[in-house]
Amino acid sequence: MMEFIVDLHGTAETEQDARDKTIKNRTEAGKILLITNVQMHPKKHSATVTYDYREDPDFDWEKYYSDQDLEGRG
């Protein structure tokens, strides 16, 4: 398990905001992000999110690398 401290300034400071920011910042190609716990810290306007990764058996690496190649040429 890993932990990510999320700054919630500028949001409604909800658990869903913490989850959304974690997904935005910790998503990796070929992996499924599993959030297991969100500990809110209202006085610090932050949250600690506990998460882990699992391999995505349906991830299309060929398409991913093809798309990356096209972006590099743009």
C-alpha positions as CSV (number, residue, x, y, z in Angstrom):
1,M,0.0,0.0,0.0
2,M,1.1,3.5,-0.7
3,E,-0.1,6.9,0.6
4,F,-0.6,10.2,-1.2
5,I,-1.2,13.4,0.7
6,V,-3.7,15.5,-1.2
7,D,-4.0,19.3,-1.0
8,L,-7.7,20.2,-1.0
9,H,-7.4,24.0,-1.2
10,G,-9.7,25.3,-3.9
11,T,-12.1,22.4,-3.6
12,A,-15.2,21.6,-1.5
13,E,-12.8,19.5,0.6
14,T,-14.8,16.4,0.4
15,E,-13.7,12.7,0.4
16,Q,-14.7,12.6,-3.3
17,D,-12.4,15.6,-4.0
18,A,-9.6,13.7,-2.4
19,R,-10.4,10.6,-4.5
20,D,-10.6,12.6,-7.7
21,K,-7.3,14.4,-7.2
22,T,-5.6,11.0,-6.4
23,I,-7.0,9.5,-9.6
24,K,-5.8,12.5,-11.6
25,N,-2.3,12.4,-10.1
26,R,-1.6,8.7,-9.5
27,T,-3.2,6.9,-12.5
28,E,-0.6,4.9,-14.5
29,A,-0.9,3.2,-17.8
30,G,-1.6,-0.5,-17.6
31,K,-2.6,-0.4,-14.0
32,I,-5.9,-0.1,-12.1
33,L,-5.7,2.3,-9.2
34,L,-7.4,0.9,-6.0
35,I,-8.2,3.5,-3.3
36,T,-8.6,1.7,0.0
37,N,-8.9,4.5,2.5
38,V,-9.3,8.3,2.7
39,Q,-8.4,10.0,5.9
40,M,-9.6,13.6,5.9
41,H,-7.6,16.4,7.7
42,P,-10.0,19.4,7.7
43,K,-7.8,21.7,9.7
44,K,-5.0,21.2,7.2
45,H,-7.3,21.3,4.2
46,S,-5.8,18.0,3.1
47,A,-6.4,14.2,3.1
48,T,-4.2,11.2,3.2
49,V,-5.3,8.6,0.6
50,T,-4.1,5.0,0.8
51,Y,-4.0,3.2,-2.5
52,D,-2.5,0.4,-4.4
53,Y,-2.2,-0.8,-8.0
54,R,-3.3,-3.9,-9.8
55,E,-2.3,-4.9,-13.3
56,D,-5.0,-4.2,-15.8
57,P,-5.3,-7.4,-17.8
58,D,-7.4,-5.7,-20.5
59,F,-5.0,-2.8,-21.1
60,D,-4.0,-2.5,-24.8
61,W,-0.3,-1.7,-24.7
62,E,-0.1,-1.8,-28.5
63,K,-2.7,1.0,-28.8
64,Y,-1.0,2.9,-25.9
65,Y,2.4,3.0,-27.6
66,S,0.8,3.8,-31.0
67,D,-1.0,6.8,-29.4
68,Q,2.2,7.9,-27.7
69,D,4.1,7.8,-31.0
70,L,1.4,9.9,-32.7
71,E,1.6,12.5,-29.9
72,G,5.4,12.7,-30.2
73,R,5.1,13.5,-33.9
74,G,2.4,16.2,-33.4
